[in-house]
Amino acid sequence: MKGIEGMITFTYYEDIEKAATFYRETLGFQEVMSKNWVKIYKLGQDSHIGLVDNKMGHLKPSAEKPVMLSVYVEDVFAVHKMLDDKGVETNHPPQSSGDLDMKGFLVEDPEGYVIEFLTFYTKPYGE
């Protein structure tokens, strides 16, 4: 499709300030917009995550979080160490996943959204 400039995935929170602190301070994502009901963080050149206060957004948070955010990083081991040093619980150290040429691990944000950090050694998504 022509004309696409990027993407924002929006997630919905009971406590947006607690989530914002996690994404900004714990994960170190760059906050590029902050309103009382929505925060947007830049992850890469054209990729973003948006946090929405459940009282103001179109959707409502649910106990089950059927969305997993996958964040491609240059060095998954360095990211794991940084989060471990901050006391963030992960599912395991970076490890291979099936027949994909990658290593990754998972964390949960304050309201249960799963974030996967991974390094692809053979890029399946183009250059």
Chimera marker file (.cmm) of the C-alpha trace (Angstrom):
<marker_set name="trace">
<marker id="1" x="0.000" y="0.000" z="0.000" r="1" g="1" b="0" radius="0.5"/>
<marker id="2" x="1.463" y="3.343" z="-0.995" r="1" g="1" b="0" radius="0.5"/>
<marker id="3" x="1.645" y="6.275" z="1.366" r="1" g="1" b="0" radius="0.5"/>
<marker id="4" x="2.097" y="4.476" z="4.691" r="1" g="1" b="0" radius="0.5"/>
<marker id="5" x="4.339" y="6.537" z="6.966" r="1" g="1" b="0" radius="0.5"/>
<marker id="6" x="4.437" y="4.362" z="10.074" r="1" g="1" b="0" radius="0.5"/>
<marker id="7" x="2.367" y="2.603" z="12.687" r="1" g="1" b="0" radius="0.5"/>
<marker id="8" x="1.142" y="3.108" z="16.248" r="1" g="1" b="0" radius="0.5"/>
<marker id="9" x="-0.237" y="0.259" z="18.330" r="1" g="1" b="0" radius="0.5"/>
<marker id="10" x="-2.570" y="1.548" z="21.047" r="1" g="1" b="0" radius="0.5"/>
<marker id="11" x="-2.971" y="-0.249" z="24.378" r="1" g="1" b="0" radius="0.5"/>
<marker id="12" x="-5.541" y="0.670" z="27.040" r="1" g="1" b="0" radius="0.5"/>
<marker id="13" x="-4.913" y="1.166" z="30.765" r="1" g="1" b="0" radius="0.5"/>
<marker id="14" x="-6.704" y="1.562" z="34.073" r="1" g="1" b="0" radius="0.5"/>
<marker id="15" x="-3.626" y="3.460" z="35.386" r="1" g="1" b="0" radius="0.5"/>
<marker id="16" x="-2.023" y="5.287" z="32.459" r="1" g="1" b="0" radius="0.5"/>
<marker id="17" x="0.543" y="7.086" z="34.641" r="1" g="1" b="0" radius="0.5"/>
<marker id="18" x="1.918" y="3.813" z="36.027" r="1" g="1" b="0" radius="0.5"/>
<marker id="19" x="2.145" y="2.407" z="32.499" r="1" g="1" b="0" radius="0.5"/>
<marker id="20" x="3.753" y="5.636" z="31.223" r="1" g="1" b="0" radius="0.5"/>
<marker id="21" x="6.416" y="5.469" z="33.936" r="1" g="1" b="0" radius="0.5"/>
<marker id="22" x="7.210" y="1.867" z="32.939" r="1" g="1" b="0" radius="0.5"/>
<marker id="23" x="7.566" y="2.645" z="29.221" r="1" g="1" b="0" radius="0.5"/>
<marker id="24" x="9.448" y="5.922" z="29.733" r="1" g="1" b="0" radius="0.5"/>
<marker id="25" x="11.685" y="5.197" z="32.729" r="1" g="1" b="0" radius="0.5"/>
<marker id="26" x="12.025" y="1.416" z="32.899" r="1" g="1" b="0" radius="0.5"/>
<marker id="27" x="12.148" y="0.621" z="29.182" r="1" g="1" b="0" radius="0.5"/>
<marker id="28" x="13.650" y="3.970" z="28.171" r="1" g="1" b="0" radius="0.5"/>
<marker id="29" x="11.258" y="4.610" z="25.274" r="1" g="1" b="0" radius="0.5"/>
<marker id="30" x="11.200" y="8.196" z="23.981" r="1" g="1" b="0" radius="0.5"/>
<marker id="31" x="7.953" y="9.984" z="24.812" r="1" g="1" b="0" radius="0.5"/>
<marker id="32" x="6.925" y="12.027" z="21.762" r="1" g="1" b="0" radius="0.5"/>
<marker id="33" x="3.434" y="13.049" z="22.871" r="1" g="1" b="0" radius="0.5"/>
<marker id="34" x="1.851" y="13.360" z="26.299" r="1" g="1" b="0" radius="0.5"/>
<marker id="35" x="-1.730" y="14.397" z="26.956" r="1" g="1" b="0" radius="0.5"/>
<marker id="36" x="-3.742" y="13.613" z="30.070" r="1" g="1" b="0" radius="0.5"/>
<marker id="37" x="-5.462" y="10.668" z="28.316" r="1" g="1" b="0" radius="0.5"/>
<marker id="38" x="-2.869" y="9.442" z="25.774" r="1" g="1" b="0" radius="0.5"/>
<marker id="39" x="0.918" y="9.029" z="25.668" r="1" g="1" b="0" radius="0.5"/>
<marker id="40" x="2.887" y="8.063" z="22.558" r="1" g="1" b="0" radius="0.5"/>
<marker id="41" x="6.393" y="6.576" z="22.595" r="1" g="1" b="0" radius="0.5"/>
<marker id="42" x="8.767" y="6.216" z="19.673" r="1" g="1" b="0" radius="0.5"/>
<marker id="43" x="10.378" y="2.792" z="19.413" r="1" g="1" b="0" radius="0.5"/>
<marker id="44" x="12.085" y="3.076" z="16.049" r="1" g="1" b="0" radius="0.5"/>
<marker id="45" x="12.120" y="5.351" z="13.035" r="1" g="1" b="0" radius="0.5"/>
<marker id="46" x="8.490" y="4.712" z="12.090" r="1" g="1" b="0" radius="0.5"/>
<marker id="47" x="7.141" y="2.572" z="14.929" r="1" g="1" b="0" radius="0.5"/>
<marker id="48" x="5.338" y="3.769" z="18.033" r="1" g="1" b="0" radius="0.5"/>
<marker id="49" x="3.253" y="2.557" z="20.946" r="1" g="1" b="0" radius="0.5"/>
<marker id="50" x="0.380" y="4.575" z="22.323" r="1" g="1" b="0" radius="0.5"/>
<marker id="51" x="-0.973" y="4.286" z="25.864" r="1" g="1" b="0" radius="0.5"/>
<marker id="52" x="-4.606" y="5.299" z="26.299" r="1" g="1" b="0" radius="0.5"/>
<marker id="53" x="-6.509" y="6.046" z="29.507" r="1" g="1" b="0" radius="0.5"/>
<marker id="54" x="-9.455" y="3.652" z="29.563" r="1" g="1" b="0" radius="0.5"/>
<marker id="55" x="-11.813" y="6.444" z="30.617" r="1" g="1" b="0" radius="0.5"/>
<marker id="56" x="-11.161" y="8.419" z="27.414" r="1" g="1" b="0" radius="0.5"/>
<marker id="57" x="-10.369" y="5.927" z="24.639" r="1" g="1" b="0" radius="0.5"/>
<marker id="58" x="-12.546" y="4.021" z="22.196" r="1" g="1" b="0" radius="0.5"/>
<marker id="59" x="-11.739" y="0.629" z="23.731" r="1" g="1" b="0" radius="0.5"/>
<marker id="60" x="-11.611" y="-0.697" z="27.272" r="1" g="1" b="0" radius="0.5"/>
<marker id="61" x="-8.855" y="-2.777" z="28.864" r="1" g="1" b="0" radius="0.5"/>
<marker id="62" x="-9.668" y="-6.384" z="29.662" r="1" g="1" b="0" radius="0.5"/>
<marker id="63" x="-8.146" y="-8.894" z="32.064" r="1" g="1" b="0" radius="0.5"/>
<marker id="64" x="-6.911" y="-10.964" z="29.128" r="1" g="1" b="0" radius="0.5"/>
<marker id="65" x="-4.362" y="-9.153" z="26.936" r="1" g="1" b="0" radius="0.5"/>
<marker id="66" x="-4.479" y="-10.835" z="23.501" r="1" g="1" b="0" radius="0.5"/>
<marker id="67" x="-1.851" y="-8.463" z="22.061" r="1" g="1" b="0" radius="0.5"/>
<marker id="68" x="1.898" y="-9.044" z="22.214" r="1" g="1" b="0" radius="0.5"/>
<marker id="69" x="4.208" y="-6.182" z="21.314" r="1" g="1" b="0" radius="0.5"/>
<marker id="70" x="7.336" y="-7.445" z="19.539" r="1" g="1" b="0" radius="0.5"/>
<marker id="71" x="10.265" y="-5.054" z="19.616" r="1" g="1" b="0" radius="0.5"/>
<marker id="72" x="13.233" y="-5.821" z="17.349" r="1" g="1" b="0" radius="0.5"/>
<marker id="73" x="16.514" y="-4.719" z="18.924" r="1" g="1" b="0" radius="0.5"/>
<marker id="74" x="20.156" y="-4.833" z="17.831" r="1" g="1" b="0" radius="0.5"/>
<marker id="75" x="21.381" y="-6.656" z="20.962" r="1" g="1" b="0" radius="0.5"/>
<marker id="76" x="18.773" y="-8.653" z="22.860" r="1" g="1" b="0" radius="0.5"/>
<marker id="77" x="21.351" y="-9.646" z="25.492" r="1" g="1" b="0" radius="0.5"/>
<marker id="78" x="22.108" y="-5.990" z="26.312" r="1" g="1" b="0" radius="0.5"/>
<marker id="79" x="18.380" y="-5.229" z="26.633" r="1" g="1" b="0" radius="0.5"/>
<marker id="80" x="17.890" y="-8.252" z="28.892" r="1" g="1" b="0" radius="0.5"/>
<marker id="81" x="20.788" y="-7.151" z="31.114" r="1" g="1" b="0" radius="0.5"/>
<marker id="82" x="19.458" y="-3.577" z="31.313" r="1" g="1" b="0" radius="0.5"/>
<marker id="83" x="16.022" y="-4.801" z="32.392" r="1" g="1" b="0" radius="0.5"/>
<marker id="84" x="17.498" y="-7.368" z="34.787" r="1" g="1" b="0" radius="0.5"/>
<marker id="85" x="19.614" y="-4.615" z="36.387" r="1" g="1" b="0" radius="0.5"/>
<marker id="86" x="16.380" y="-2.630" z="36.913" r="1" g="1" b="0" radius="0.5"/>
<marker id="87" x="14.709" y="-5.620" z="38.569" r="1" g="1" b="0" radius="0.5"/>
<marker id="88" x="12.262" y="-6.327" z="35.737" r="1" g="1" b="0" radius="0.5"/>
<marker id="89" x="11.076" y="-9.945" z="35.728" r="1" g="1" b="0" radius="0.5"/>
<marker id="90" x="11.535" y="-11.776" z="32.410" r="1" g="1" b="0" radius="0.5"/>
<marker id="91" x="10.360" y="-15.222" z="31.354" r="1" g="1" b="0" radius="0.5"/>
<marker id="92" x="13.966" y="-16.383" z="30.738" r="1" g="1" b="0" radius="0.5"/>
<marker id="93" x="17.289" y="-15.135" z="29.358" r="1" g="1" b="0" radius="0.5"/>
<marker id="94" x="17.320" y="-14.605" z="25.577" r="1" g="1" b="0" radius="0.5"/>
<marker id="95" x="16.954" y="-17.906" z="23.779" r="1" g="1" b="0" radius="0.5"/>
<marker id="96" x="16.192" y="-19.283" z="20.336" r="1" g="1" b="0" radius="0.5"/>
<marker id="97" x="12.635" y="-19.758" z="19.200" r="1" g="1" b="0" radius="0.5"/>
<marker id="98" x="11.992" y="-22.721" z="16.937" r="1" g="1" b="0" radius="0.5"/>
<marker id="99" x="13.382" y="-22.544" z="13.436" r="1" g="1" b="0" radius="0.5"/>
<marker id="100" x="13.635" y="-18.743" z="13.320" r="1" g="1" b="0" radius="0.5"/>
<marker id="101" x="17.151" y="-17.310" z="13.308" r="1" g="1" b="0" radius="0.5"/>
<marker id="102" x="16.487" y="-15.144" z="16.364" r="1" g="1" b="0" radius="0.5"/>
<marker id="103" x="16.780" y="-14.937" z="20.124" r="1" g="1" b="0" radius="0.5"/>
<marker id="104" x="14.282" y="-13.296" z="22.432" r="1" g="1" b="0" radius="0.5"/>
<marker id="105" x="12.563" y="-13.027" z="25.800" r="1" g="1" b="0" radius="0.5"/>
<marker id="106" x="9.318" y="-11.692" z="27.256" r="1" g="1" b="0" radius="0.5"/>
<marker id="107" x="8.325" y="-9.172" z="29.936" r="1" g="1" b="0" radius="0.5"/>
<marker id="108" x="4.945" y="-7.892" z="31.106" r="1" g="1" b="0" radius="0.5"/>
<marker id="109" x="4.032" y="-4.257" z="31.553" r="1" g="1" b="0" radius="0.5"/>
<marker id="110" x="2.210" y="-3.100" z="34.725" r="1" g="1" b="0" radius="0.5"/>
<marker id="111" x="-1.215" y="-4.167" z="33.427" r="1" g="1" b="0" radius="0.5"/>
<marker id="112" x="-0.217" y="-7.453" z="31.809" r="1" g="1" b="0" radius="0.5"/>
<marker id="113" x="0.552" y="-6.635" z="28.182" r="1" g="1" b="0" radius="0.5"/>
<marker id="114" x="3.363" y="-8.933" z="26.998" r="1" g="1" b="0" radius="0.5"/>
<marker id="115" x="6.377" y="-7.299" z="25.372" r="1" g="1" b="0" radius="0.5"/>
<marker id="116" x="8.743" y="-9.493" z="23.392" r="1" g="1" b="0" radius="0.5"/>
<marker id="117" x="12.278" y="-8.231" z="22.843" r="1" g="1" b="0" radius="0.5"/>
<marker id="118" x="14.122" y="-10.046" z="20.088" r="1" g="1" b="0" radius="0.5"/>
<marker id="119" x="17.070" y="-9.933" z="17.758" r="1" g="1" b="0" radius="0.5"/>
<marker id="120" x="16.690" y="-11.463" z="14.316" r="1" g="1" b="0" radius="0.5"/>
<marker id="121" x="20.010" y="-12.682" z="12.929" r="1" g="1" b="0" radius="0.5"/>
<marker id="122" x="18.414" y="-13.286" z="9.527" r="1" g="1" b="0" radius="0.5"/>
<marker id="123" x="15.914" y="-10.485" z="8.977" r="1" g="1" b="0" radius="0.5"/>
<marker id="124" x="12.537" y="-11.931" z="7.850" r="1" g="1" b="0" radius="0.5"/>
<marker id="125" x="10.961" y="-8.499" z="7.353" r="1" g="1" b="0" radius="0.5"/>
<marker id="126" x="13.223" y="-6.886" z="4.749" r="1" g="1" b="0" radius="0.5"/>
<marker id="127" x="15.929" y="-4.308" z="5.121" r="1" g="1" b="0" radius="0.5"/>
<link id1="1" id2="2" r="1" g="1" b="0" radius="0.2"/>
<link id1="2" id2="3" r="1" g="1" b="0" radius="0.2"/>
<link id1="3" id2="4" r="1" g="1" b="0" radius="0.2"/>
<link id1="4" id2="5" r="1" g="1" b="0" radius="0.2"/>
<link id1="5" id2="6" r="1" g="1" b="0" radius="0.2"/>
<link id1="6" id2="7" r="1" g="1" b="0" radius="0.2"/>
<link id1="7" id2="8" r="1" g="1" b="0" radius="0.2"/>
<link id1="8" id2="9" r="1" g="1" b="0" radius="0.2"/>
<link id1="9" id2="10" r="1" g="1" b="0" radius="0.2"/>
<link id1="10" id2="11" r="1" g="1" b="0" radius="0.2"/>
<link id1="11" id2="12" r="1" g="1" b="0" radius="0.2"/>
<link id1="12" id2="13" r="1" g="1" b="0" radius="0.2"/>
<link id1="13" id2="14" r="1" g="1" b="0" radius="0.2"/>
<link id1="14" id2="15" r="1" g="1" b="0" radius="0.2"/>
<link id1="15" id2="16" r="1" g="1" b="0" radius="0.2"/>
<link id1="16" id2="17" r="1" g="1" b="0" radius="0.2"/>
<link id1="17" id2="18" r="1" g="1" b="0" radius="0.2"/>
<link id1="18" id2="19" r="1" g="1" b="0" radius="0.2"/>
<link id1="19" id2="20" r="1" g="1" b="0" radius="0.2"/>
<link id1="20" id2="21" r="1" g="1" b="0" radius="0.2"/>
<link id1="21" id2="22" r="1" g="1" b="0" radius="0.2"/>
<link id1="22" id2="23" r="1" g="1" b="0" radius="0.2"/>
<link id1="23" id2="24" r="1" g="1" b="0" radius="0.2"/>
<link id1="24" id2="25" r="1" g="1" b="0" radius="0.2"/>
<link id1="25" id2="26" r="1" g="1" b="0" radius="0.2"/>
<link id1="26" id2="27" r="1" g="1" b="0" radius="0.2"/>
<link id1="27" id2="28" r="1" g="1" b="0" radius="0.2"/>
<link id1="28" id2="29" r="1" g="1" b="0" radius="0.2"/>
<link id1="29" id2="30" r="1" g="1" b="0" radius="0.2"/>
<link id1="30" id2="31" r="1" g="1" b="0" radius="0.2"/>
<link id1="31" id2="32" r="1" g="1" b="0" radius="0.2"/>
<link id1="32" id2="33" r="1" g="1" b="0" radius="0.2"/>
<link id1="33" id2="34" r="1" g="1" b="0" radius="0.2"/>
<link id1="34" id2="35" r="1" g="1" b="0" radius="0.2"/>
<link id1="35" id2="36" r="1" g="1" b="0" radius="0.2"/>
<link id1="36" id2="37" r="1" g="1" b="0" radius="0.2"/>
<link id1="37" id2="38" r="1" g="1" b="0" radius="0.2"/>
<link id1="38" id2="39" r="1" g="1" b="0" radius="0.2"/>
<link id1="39" id2="40" r="1" g="1" b="0" radius="0.2"/>
<link id1="40" id2="41" r="1" g="1" b="0" radius="0.2"/>
<link id1="41" id2="42" r="1" g="1" b="0" radius="0.2"/>
<link id1="42" id2="43" r="1" g="1" b="0" radius="0.2"/>
<link id1="43" id2="44" r="1" g="1" b="0" radius="0.2"/>
<link id1="44" id2="45" r="1" g="1" b="0" radius="0.2"/>
<link id1="45" id2="46" r="1" g="1" b="0" radius="0.2"/>
<link id1="46" id2="47" r="1" g="1" b="0" radius="0.2"/>
<link id1="47" id2="48" r="1" g="1" b="0" radius="0.2"/>
<link id1="48" id2="49" r="1" g="1" b="0" radius="0.2"/>
<link id1="49" id2="50" r="1" g="1" b="0" radius="0.2"/>
<link id1="50" id2="51" r="1" g="1" b="0" radius="0.2"/>
<link id1="51" id2="52" r="1" g="1" b="0" radius="0.2"/>
<link id1="52" id2="53" r="1" g="1" b="0" radius="0.2"/>
<link id1="53" id2="54" r="1" g="1" b="0" radius="0.2"/>
<link id1="54" id2="55" r="1" g="1" b="0" radius="0.2"/>
<link id1="55" id2="56" r="1" g="1" b="0" radius="0.2"/>
<link id1="56" id2="57" r="1" g="1" b="0" radius="0.2"/>
<link id1="57" id2="58" r="1" g="1" b="0" radius="0.2"/>
<link id1="58" id2="59" r="1" g="1" b="0" radius="0.2"/>
<link id1="59" id2="60" r="1" g="1" b="0" radius="0.2"/>
<link id1="60" id2="61" r="1" g="1" b="0" radius="0.2"/>
<link id1="61" id2="62" r="1" g="1" b="0" radius="0.2"/>
<link id1="62" id2="63" r="1" g="1" b="0" radius="0.2"/>
<link id1="63" id2="64" r="1" g="1" b="0" radius="0.2"/>
<link id1="64" id2="65" r="1" g="1" b="0" radius="0.2"/>
<link id1="65" id2="66" r="1" g="1" b="0" radius="0.2"/>
<link id1="66" id2="67" r="1" g="1" b="0" radius="0.2"/>
<link id1="67" id2="68" r="1" g="1" b="0" radius="0.2"/>
<link id1="68" id2="69" r="1" g="1" b="0" radius="0.2"/>
<link id1="69" id2="70" r="1" g="1" b="0" radius="0.2"/>
<link id1="70" id2="71" r="1" g="1" b="0" radius="0.2"/>
<link id1="71" id2="72" r="1" g="1" b="0" radius="0.2"/>
<link id1="72" id2="73" r="1" g="1" b="0" radius="0.2"/>
<link id1="73" id2="74" r="1" g="1" b="0" radius="0.2"/>
<link id1="74" id2="75" r="1" g="1" b="0" radius="0.2"/>
<link id1="75" id2="76" r="1" g="1" b="0" radius="0.2"/>
<link id1="76" id2="77" r="1" g="1" b="0" radius="0.2"/>
<link id1="77" id2="78" r="1" g="1" b="0" radius="0.2"/>
<link id1="78" id2="79" r="1" g="1" b="0" radius="0.2"/>
<link id1="79" id2="80" r="1" g="1" b="0" radius="0.2"/>
<link id1="80" id2="81" r="1" g="1" b="0" radius="0.2"/>
<link id1="81" id2="82" r="1" g="1" b="0" radius="0.2"/>
<link id1="82" id2="83" r="1" g="1" b="0" radius="0.2"/>
<link id1="83" id2="84" r="1" g="1" b="0" radius="0.2"/>
<link id1="84" id2="85" r="1" g="1" b="0" radius="0.2"/>
<link id1="85" id2="86" r="1" g="1" b="0" radius="0.2"/>
<link id1="86" id2="87" r="1" g="1" b="0" radius="0.2"/>
<link id1="87" id2="88" r="1" g="1" b="0" radius="0.2"/>
<link id1="88" id2="89" r="1" g="1" b="0" radius="0.2"/>
<link id1="89" id2="90" r="1" g="1" b="0" radius="0.2"/>
<link id1="90" id2="91" r="1" g="1" b="0" radius="0.2"/>
<link id1="91" id2="92" r="1" g="1" b="0" radius="0.2"/>
<link id1="92" id2="93" r="1" g="1" b="0" radius="0.2"/>
<link id1="93" id2="94" r="1" g="1" b="0" radius="0.2"/>
<link id1="94" id2="95" r="1" g="1" b="0" radius="0.2"/>
<link id1="95" id2="96" r="1" g="1" b="0" radius="0.2"/>
<link id1="96" id2="97" r="1" g="1" b="0" radius="0.2"/>
<link id1="97" id2="98" r="1" g="1" b="0" radius="0.2"/>
<link id1="98" id2="99" r="1" g="1" b="0" radius="0.2"/>
<link id1="99" id2="100" r="1" g="1" b="0" radius="0.2"/>
<link id1="100" id2="101" r="1" g="1" b="0" radius="0.2"/>
<link id1="101" id2="102" r="1" g="1" b="0" radius="0.2"/>
<link id1="102" id2="103" r="1" g="1" b="0" radius="0.2"/>
<link id1="103" id2="104" r="1" g="1" b="0" radius="0.2"/>
<link id1="104" id2="105" r="1" g="1" b="0" radius="0.2"/>
<link id1="105" id2="106" r="1" g="1" b="0" radius="0.2"/>
<link id1="106" id2="107" r="1" g="1" b="0" radius="0.2"/>
<link id1="107" id2="108" r="1" g="1" b="0" radius="0.2"/>
<link id1="108" id2="109" r="1" g="1" b="0" radius="0.2"/>
<link id1="109" id2="110" r="1" g="1" b="0" radius="0.2"/>
<link id1="110" id2="111" r="1" g="1" b="0" radius="0.2"/>
<link id1="111" id2="112" r="1" g="1" b="0" radius="0.2"/>
<link id1="112" id2="113" r="1" g="1" b="0" radius="0.2"/>
<link id1="113" id2="114" r="1" g="1" b="0" radius="0.2"/>
<link id1="114" id2="115" r="1" g="1" b="0" radius="0.2"/>
<link id1="115" id2="116" r="1" g="1" b="0" radius="0.2"/>
<link id1="116" id2="117" r="1" g="1" b="0" radius="0.2"/>
<link id1="117" id2="118" r="1" g="1" b="0" radius="0.2"/>
<link id1="118" id2="119" r="1" g="1" b="0" radius="0.2"/>
<link id1="119" id2="120" r="1" g="1" b="0" radius="0.2"/>
<link id1="120" id2="121" r="1" g="1" b="0" radius="0.2"/>
<link id1="121" id2="122" r="1" g="1" b="0" radius="0.2"/>
<link id1="122" id2="123" r="1" g="1" b="0" radius="0.2"/>
<link id1="123" id2="124" r="1" g="1" b="0" radius="0.2"/>
<link id1="124" id2="125" r="1" g="1" b="0" radius="0.2"/>
<link id1="125" id2="126" r="1" g="1" b="0" radius="0.2"/>
<link id1="126" id2="127" r="1" g="1" b="0" radius="0.2"/>
</marker_set>
